[in-house]
């Protein structure tokens, strides 16, 4: 399955079920996901590299083999820490319709 290039620094592959989705993410050094919130529960599991999240105003750093749960409707952001490309799996429930129909403008800097 080819990766969708969302920005020059952020790519993803999506596996979509009826009620949840699994997302393979690649975030290159310098990538920042701006503060946002959504109705979806999010589980992020880092395979490679490090991500610094801010979840409801609190900093949380996640590295290889570590997992973070972000509850529904909680404001959060993320950025790559250091010079290594991050490989991350995110699980969302319910599925992210905005990621499927291209209305995820917050990721594209719009």
N, C-alpha and C positions, 0 to 999 in steps of 0.2 A: 504494500500500500504506500503510495507516494505521500510525502509530507506536504501539507499546505503551508506556504510561506505567508504568514500574517504580516510581519514586518521584516526588515533586514536582520533583526536580532531575535526573532521569535517564530518558531515553526511548530506545527502540531499534526498528529494523526489521531483520528477519532474512531472509536468502536461504540456504536450506539445500540442500546437495547430498548425495551419498551419503557422502562422506568429509570434507568441509570445509564451513564456513559463513562467509558474509560478513555483517557486522553494521554497520549505520549507527547511530551513537550520537550523541545530543545530551546534553551535560552542562552544566547551568547553573551560574553562579557559586555557589560554596559547596559544590558536589558533591564528595564524597569517596567513593572506592571503597575499602573496608577491606582490610587485608592478608589475602591468601588465596593459595592455590596450586591447581593442577589439572593433570591429565595432558595437557592440550592445549597444543600450541605456539600461541603468540599473536603475531600481527603487528599492530601498531597504527600507523595512518597518520593524522596530524592534518591536517585541511583548514583549520580555523579555530580561533583561540584557542590556549591553551597548557595542557599537562598536565604536572604534576610527578609522576613515578613514583618509587617506591622499589623497586628490583629487587635482590633478594638482599642487602638492606642498603645498597645504593648509590643515591644520588639521581641521577635522569636527567630533564632537562626537554626536552620535545618540543613544537615549534611547527609552524606551517603548512608543509606540504611535507616534513616530517620523519617518519621511520619508525623504529619500535623493535621488535626481536624479543625476545620473552620465551620462553625455553625451557620445556619441560615440567617440571612439579613445582618450579619456582622461586617462592618466596614474593615477592609484589609487592602494591603498592597504588598508587593514583593520586588526584590531586586537581586541580581546576581552579585555575589561577594567574590572578589578576587578575579583572577584571569582565566579560570577554567570554565568551559561551556558546561552548563547544567543539563542533565537528562533527568526528567521528573515524570512520574505518573500521577495524574489527577483523576479522581473519581467524583462525579457529580450525580446527585439525585435530588429532584427529578432531572431529566436531561436538559441541557442548555440549548434551547431553541435559538437563542441569539447567536450561538456559535455555528449552528447549522444553516441559518438563513442570512448570515453576514451582517447582522445588525449589532455586532459587538464593537461598536465604534470606539469605546474607551481603550481597547487594545491597540487600535490603529492610530491613536493620537488625534482623533476627530472630535 
